[in-house]
Amino acid sequence: MKHFILAAALTCVAGLAMAQTAATPAASAPKAKTAQQSKMGACNEQAGDKKGAERKAFMKECLSAKAPEAAASGSAKTAQQEKMKTCNADAKAKSLAGAERKAFMKECLSAK
């Protein structure tokens, strides 16, 4: 019985050691930059040699400006929101519920 308990304990310890070793390389891998971090880097480069209040004002303006691709996706999102609003209103007007409403919404939202 003592040998069984000892073997079980050693197996657990070995398993934990392997799990920790396997997790270590993934933890040290560099993470991809977020959109905000990328924007901050670009604004920093554009700021150049500006100092003090001038730099602060520039960074505020630069970071608050929308990127062209972000503005385009924002308008697409608005169009989708409008479509959702219209489809919801149509479903409500038809007094649809449950599976019928789900099928109607699917059809309505996928229509071009």
N, C-alpha and C positions, 0 to 999 in steps of 0.2 A: 504494500500500500504506500509506503514511504517513497518507493521508486516511482510509482505512478504520479504522485503529487509533485515530486521533483521534476519529472519529465514534463508534466503539464506546465509548470512554472517556467522552465527553460524554453519551452515552445512559445509561450506568451512573450517572454523577453526577446527572443530572437525575432518574432513577428513584429514587435514594436520597433526594434532596431532597423529592420528592413524597411518598414513603412516610413520611418523618419529619414532614412538614406534616400529613398525614392522621392520624397517630397522636397528635399533640399535643392536639387538642380532647378526645379520649376520655380521655387521661391526666388532664386537669384537671377532668373531671366528678366531682362528689361521689359517694362510695361509700355504699351503703346500710349502716345500722348492723346489726351482728350482734345476735343475741338477748342475748348477754352484755353488749354495750355498752348496749343498751336497758335491761336490768335494772339496770346500774350507774347509769344516769341516773335511773331511777325511785327507786332506793334513796337516791341523793344528795339528791333533792328531799324525800323523806320524812325524812331525817336532820335537815334544817332547821338549827337553831343549835347542835346538839350538838357538843361539843368533846372532844378527848383520848380517854381510855379509854372513855368513854361512847359516843362516836361510833364508835370502832373496834369495840366490842362490837355496836352496832346494825348496822353495815355487814356484819359477819361473819354475823350472824343473817339479815339481809335477803337477802344474796347467796346464802346456802346454802339458803334456803327455795325450794321448788318452786312455780312458778306453777300456777294451777288448770288451764290448758289443757295445760301440760307434763305434769301428773300424769295427765290423761285420755289423752294420747297414749302415755304410758308404760304404762298398763294395756292399751291396745290392742296395743302391741308385745309385752307379756308374753303376751297371748292368742295372738298370731300365733306366738310362739316355742313355746308349748305345742302348738299345732296342728302345727307343723313337727316337734316331737319325737314326737308321736303318729304322724304319717304316716311318719316315718323308721322308727319301730319296727315299724309294720305292713308296710312294704316289706321290711324285714329278715326279719321272720317268714315272709313269702311267698317269700323268697330271690329277689327281683327284681333284675335288673341291666340296664344299658344302656337301650335305648329303652323297654322294658317298665316299668322303674323310673321313667323320666322321665314317661311317660304316666300312671302310677299316681300319682306325686307331684303332677302338675298337677291331676288330677281330685280327689285328696284335699284339697289345699290350697284349691281353689276351692269345695269343698262348704261349705255354710253350716250 
